[in-house]
Amino acid sequence: MVTKTKKLKKEVEPKATAQATATAQPAPQQPSTDLSIADLKNLATIIDVASTRGAFRANEMATVGAMYNKLQAFLARVAPEPKPEAKTAEAAAPAGK
């Protein structure tokens, strides 16, 4: 019986090592699916350009406009406020330069 136990341990160990090696290799990176504020601003620009070029039918304009307005309101809420230091630096800079 002792011989069988040792033999089983030897068979289990290589499998565990193979699994550890497989998990140690980095997985291929998936493209990020997160949306950033910049992505949403780009989306608003795309909607604006598409509507200017006549990409939407008249019956679609209300829906597109509602989504555009909703997106603009969201961006206005989440956009970072300009820092007071930047405003102060601009005001302090001489106009001649």
N, CA, C and O of each residue as an XYZ file, in Angstrom:
388
protein
N       0.807     -1.197      0.000
C       0.000      0.000      0.000
C       0.851      1.262      0.000
O       0.493      2.248     -0.645
N       1.941      1.246      0.694
C       2.808      2.405      0.771
C       3.309      2.759     -0.625
O       3.407      3.939     -0.961
N       3.617      1.790     -1.414
C       4.117      2.026     -2.759
C       3.069      2.732     -3.611
O       3.404      3.645     -4.366
N       1.808      2.323     -3.504
C       0.739      2.952     -4.281
C       0.544      4.411     -3.871
O       0.300      5.266     -4.722
N       0.650      4.699     -2.576
C       0.479      6.064     -2.104
C       1.568      6.954     -2.669
O       1.277      8.058     -3.129
N       2.786      6.514     -2.646
C       3.883      7.295     -3.199
C       3.691      7.499     -4.702
O       3.966      8.579     -5.225
N       3.233      6.492     -5.370
C       3.032      6.568     -6.803
C       1.927      7.586     -7.119
O       2.053      8.357     -8.071
N       0.866      7.593     -6.342
C      -0.219      8.551     -6.555
C       0.261      9.972     -6.326
O      -0.107     10.876     -7.076
N       1.069     10.183     -5.314
C       1.580     11.522     -5.052
C       2.427     12.008     -6.222
O       2.354     13.181     -6.590
N       3.203     11.150     -6.792
C       4.034     11.532     -7.926
C       3.178     11.884     -9.134
O       3.525     12.793     -9.888
N       2.072     11.187     -9.330
C       1.198     11.477    -10.454
C       0.468     12.805    -10.250
O       0.230     13.523    -11.221
N       0.113     13.140     -9.033
C      -0.619     14.362     -8.749
C       0.293     15.576     -8.867
O      -0.135     16.616     -9.366
N       1.516     15.469     -8.427
C       2.432     16.603     -8.437
C       2.675     17.176     -9.829
O       2.632     18.398     -9.964
N       2.925     16.393    -10.867
C       3.132     16.994    -12.188
C       1.902     17.755    -12.687
O       2.047     18.784    -13.347
N       0.721     17.279    -12.390
C      -0.492     17.970    -12.810
C      -0.591     19.318    -12.111
O      -0.934     20.322    -12.736
N      -0.295     19.343    -10.826
C      -0.354     20.599    -10.087
C       0.677     21.586    -10.637
O       0.402     22.782    -10.732
N       1.845     21.097    -10.995
C       2.880     21.958    -11.555
C       2.440     22.485    -12.916
O       2.675     23.654    -13.221
N       1.819     21.667    -13.723
C       1.341     22.098    -15.037
C       0.266     23.163    -14.885
O       0.230     24.126    -15.651
N      -0.610     22.996    -13.900
C      -1.661     23.989    -13.678
C      -1.048     25.307    -13.201
O      -1.469     26.381    -13.633
N      -0.065     25.228    -12.320
C       0.578     26.443    -11.821
C       1.291     27.165    -12.958
O       1.272     28.394    -13.014
N       1.917     26.422    -13.860
C       2.589     27.032    -14.997
C       1.583     27.692    -15.926
O       1.838     28.779    -16.444
N       0.444     27.045    -16.141
C      -0.576     27.596    -17.022
C      -1.161     28.879    -16.453
O      -1.436     29.819    -17.198
N      -1.353     28.927    -15.141
C      -1.933     30.127    -14.545
C      -0.905     31.231    -14.380
O      -1.279     32.397    -14.250
N       0.381     30.899    -14.380
C       1.416     31.911    -14.212
C       1.611     32.727    -15.486
O       2.103     33.854    -15.426
N       1.234     32.175    -16.638
C       1.381     32.897    -17.891
C       0.296     33.966    -17.974
O      -0.865     33.695    -17.668
N       0.662     35.173    -18.384
C      -0.341     36.225    -18.479
C      -1.341     35.934    -19.584
O      -0.980     35.482    -20.670
N      -2.595     36.201    -19.287
C      -3.645     36.007    -20.273
C      -3.579     37.125    -21.300
O      -3.156     38.235    -20.974
N      -3.985     36.859    -22.524
C      -3.992     37.934    -23.517
C      -4.904     39.061    -23.049
O      -5.997     38.812    -22.541
N      -4.458     40.288    -23.220
C      -5.223     41.414    -22.711
C      -6.412     41.705    -23.612
O      -6.292     41.773    -24.835
N      -7.554     41.874    -22.978
C      -8.778     42.227    -23.673
C      -8.822     43.739    -23.830
O      -8.330     44.461    -22.963
N      -9.397     44.230    -24.916
C      -9.542     45.680    -25.021
C     -10.453     46.191    -23.915
O     -11.409     45.521    -23.524
N     -10.153     47.361    -23.423
C     -10.930     47.940    -22.330
C     -12.341     48.264    -22.795
O     -12.540     48.790    -23.890
N     -13.310     47.950    -21.960
C     -14.697     48.238    -22.305
C     -15.239     49.407    -21.499
O     -16.429     49.714    -21.569
N     -14.378     50.058    -20.738
C     -14.808     51.203    -19.951
C     -14.964     52.426    -20.842
O     -14.226     52.603    -21.811
N     -15.937     53.268    -20.499
C     -16.121     54.531    -21.196
C     -15.562     55.653    -20.344
O     -15.843     55.743    -19.148
N     -14.781     56.494    -20.961
C     -14.240     57.635    -20.237
C     -15.046     58.880    -20.601
O     -15.876     58.854    -21.510
N     -14.793     59.958    -19.884
C     -15.444     61.228    -20.178
C     -15.069     61.668    -21.593
O     -15.910     62.194    -22.322
N     -13.823     61.458    -21.979
C     -13.377     61.815    -23.326
C     -14.140     61.026    -24.389
O     -14.479     61.573    -25.438
N     -14.413     59.744    -24.126
C     -15.197     58.930    -25.054
C     -16.598     59.500    -25.224
O     -17.119     59.556    -26.338
N     -17.203     59.921    -24.127
C     -18.555     60.483    -24.188
C     -18.559     61.827    -24.914
O     -19.504     62.131    -25.642
N     -17.515     62.634    -24.722
C     -17.414     63.896    -25.461
C     -17.278     63.624    -26.953
O     -17.879     64.317    -27.775
N     -16.487     62.613    -27.298
C     -16.347     62.235    -28.708
C     -17.675     61.758    -29.283
O     -17.996     62.055    -30.434
N     -18.437     61.032    -28.500
C     -19.750     60.568    -28.935
C     -20.676     61.747    -29.219
O     -21.406     61.735    -30.210
N     -20.653     62.760    -28.362
C     -21.463     63.958    -28.585
C     -21.039     64.645    -29.882
O     -21.889     65.118    -30.636
N     -19.754     64.704    -30.143
C     -19.255     65.304    -31.383
C     -19.718     64.507    -32.591
O     -20.099     65.087    -33.608
N     -19.688     63.198    -32.492
C     -20.139     62.333    -33.589
C     -21.614     62.576    -33.883
O     -22.006     62.683    -35.045
N     -22.430     62.663    -32.843
C     -23.860     62.918    -33.034
C     -24.055     64.277    -33.703
O     -24.880     64.409    -34.607
N     -23.305     65.281    -33.268
C     -23.426     66.617    -33.840
C     -23.050     66.620    -35.314
O     -23.770     67.187    -36.135
N     -21.938     65.996    -35.655
C     -21.479     65.954    -37.045
C     -22.460     65.158    -37.906
O     -22.792     65.574    -39.016
N     -22.916     64.032    -37.403
C     -23.846     63.199    -38.170
C     -25.158     63.935    -38.440
O     -25.713     63.830    -39.534
N     -25.652     64.672    -37.460
C     -26.900     65.404    -37.675
C     -26.687     66.561    -38.652
O     -27.573     66.869    -39.450
N     -25.529     67.198    -38.594
C     -25.213     68.281    -39.522
C     -25.143     67.767    -40.956
O     -25.532     68.467    -41.891
N     -24.654     66.562    -41.124
C     -24.498     65.982    -42.471
C     -25.762     65.274    -42.950
O     -25.775     64.712    -44.045
N     -26.814     65.295    -42.153
C     -28.082     64.705    -42.577
C     -28.134     63.190    -42.471
O     -28.794     62.536    -43.277
N     -27.456     62.632    -41.501
C     -27.417     61.178    -41.347
C     -28.683     60.604    -40.719
O     -28.905     59.394    -40.758
N     -29.504     61.464    -40.147
C     -30.710     60.995    -39.471
C     -31.942     61.452    -40.239
O     -31.967     62.543    -40.808
N     -32.957     60.607    -40.245
C     -34.230     60.966    -40.871
C     -34.995     61.897    -39.945
O     -34.701     61.993    -38.753
N     -35.968     62.572    -40.506
C     -36.754     63.539    -39.740
C     -37.444     62.884    -38.545
O     -37.495     63.480    -37.469
N     -37.973     61.677    -38.710
C     -38.663     61.014    -37.602
C     -37.699     60.515    -36.524
O     -38.140     60.146    -35.435
N     -36.405     60.497    -36.802
C     -35.401     60.080    -35.829
C     -34.803     61.259    -35.067
O     -34.172     61.068    -34.027
N     -34.993     62.455    -35.568
C     -34.332     63.627    -34.992
C     -34.730     63.877    -33.538
O     -33.890     64.294    -32.740
N     -35.975     63.635    -33.182
C     -36.406     63.867    -31.793
C     -35.656     62.936    -30.841
O     -35.193     63.364    -29.784
N     -35.539     61.672    -31.217
C     -34.839     60.699    -30.369
C     -33.354     61.029    -30.280
O     -32.767     60.986    -29.199
N     -32.751     61.357    -31.412
C     -31.326     61.695    -31.436
C     -31.091     62.955    -30.617
O     -30.139     63.020    -29.839
N     -31.946     63.952    -30.782
C     -31.806     65.195    -30.023
C     -31.967     64.983    -28.534
O     -31.238     65.581    -27.742
N     -32.906     64.145    -28.140
C     -33.112     63.855    -26.716
C     -31.883     63.171    -26.126
O     -31.462     63.499    -25.017
N     -31.309     62.222    -26.860
C     -30.109     61.539    -26.379
C     -28.924     62.505    -26.310
O     -28.133     62.458    -25.367
N     -28.806     63.369    -27.302
C     -27.725     64.351    -27.309
C     -27.855     65.291    -26.112
O     -26.867     65.573    -25.434
N     -29.060     65.773    -25.851
C     -29.274     66.668    -24.703
C     -28.984     65.964    -23.380
O     -28.402     66.554    -22.470
N     -29.389     64.707    -23.280
C     -29.125     63.924    -22.068
C     -27.616     63.734    -21.876
O     -27.110     63.843    -20.759
N     -26.913     63.456    -22.953
C     -25.461     63.274    -22.900
C     -24.770     64.573    -22.508
O     -23.846     64.558    -21.694
N     -25.200     65.688    -23.068
C     -24.609     66.983    -22.738
C     -24.843     67.335    -21.264
O     -23.948     67.860    -20.602
N     -26.037     67.048    -20.754
C     -26.335     67.327    -19.341
C     -25.456     66.468    -18.432
O     -24.965     66.944    -17.409
N     -25.259     65.208    -18.805
C     -24.402     64.324    -18.022
C     -22.959     64.827    -18.028
O     -22.306     64.864    -16.985
N     -22.468     65.212    -19.194
C     -21.098     65.707    -19.289
C     -20.912     66.989    -18.491
O     -19.853     67.201    -17.901
N     -21.920     67.838    -18.465
C     -21.825     69.069    -17.678
C     -21.757     68.769    -16.188
O     -21.098     69.486    -15.435
N     -22.438     67.707    -15.762
C     -22.432     67.318    -14.345
C     -21.114     66.697    -13.924
O     -20.630     66.959    -12.823
N     -20.525     65.876    -14.788
C     -19.337     65.117    -14.384
C     -18.025     65.758    -14.801
O     -16.958     65.314    -14.378
N     -18.088     66.790    -15.620
C     -16.851     67.433    -16.083
C     -16.129     68.045    -14.897
O     -16.754     68.670    -14.040
N     -14.818     67.867    -14.843
C     -14.065     68.465    -13.737
C     -14.108     69.990    -13.826
O     -14.010     70.569    -14.907
N     -14.255     70.618    -12.676
C     -14.294     72.077    -12.612
C     -12.888     72.611    -12.887
O     -11.908     72.011    -12.447
N     -12.773     73.740    -13.616
C     -11.443     74.315    -13.815
C     -10.874     74.773    -12.482
O     -11.579     75.330    -11.641
N      -9.588     74.527    -12.312
C      -8.948     74.863    -11.040
C      -8.749     76.377    -10.937
O      -8.415     77.024    -11.929
N      -8.952     76.943     -9.746
C      -8.781     78.386     -9.573
C      -7.360     78.854     -9.881
O      -7.177     79.993    -10.310
N      -6.351     78.008     -9.675
C      -4.974     78.389     -9.953
C      -4.803     78.697    -11.435
O      -4.071     79.621    -11.792
N      -5.462     77.943    -12.296
C      -5.335     78.160    -13.734
C      -5.921     79.515    -14.115
O      -5.337     80.232    -14.927
N      -7.058     79.872    -13.543
C      -7.672     81.169    -13.824
C      -6.781     82.297    -13.309
O      -6.615     83.313    -13.984
N      -6.212     82.128    -12.127
C      -5.355     83.147    -11.539
C      -4.096     83.333    -12.382
O      -3.657     84.464    -12.592
N      -3.516     82.253    -12.862
C      -2.302     82.331    -13.674
C      -2.578     83.044    -14.988
O      -1.749     83.828    -15.450
N      -3.737     82.784    -15.599
C      -4.091     83.459    -16.848
C      -4.293     84.943    -16.620
O      -3.872     85.752    -17.446
N      -4.929     85.323    -15.518
C      -5.198     86.727    -15.223
C      -3.893     87.470    -14.896
O      -3.759     88.652    -15.212
N      -2.942     86.786    -14.270
C      -1.685     87.407    -13.870
C      -0.713     87.558    -15.034
O       0.190     88.394    -14.980
N      -0.886     86.760    -16.085
C       0.028     86.811    -17.234
C      -0.183     88.115    -17.989
O      -1.322     88.533    -18.194
N       0.900     88.761    -18.404
C       0.777     90.001    -19.178
C       0.132     89.735    -20.531
O       0.384     88.695    -21.139
N      -0.678     90.640    -21.000
C      -1.400     90.476    -22.254
C      -0.470     90.567    -23.460
O      -0.795     90.034    -24.521
N       0.658     91.219    -23.326
C       1.572     91.408    -24.442
C       2.320     90.162    -24.838
O       2.826     90.109    -25.959
N       2.424     89.171    -24.010
C       3.209     87.954    -24.329
C       2.382     86.946    -25.035
O       2.876     85.872    -25.376
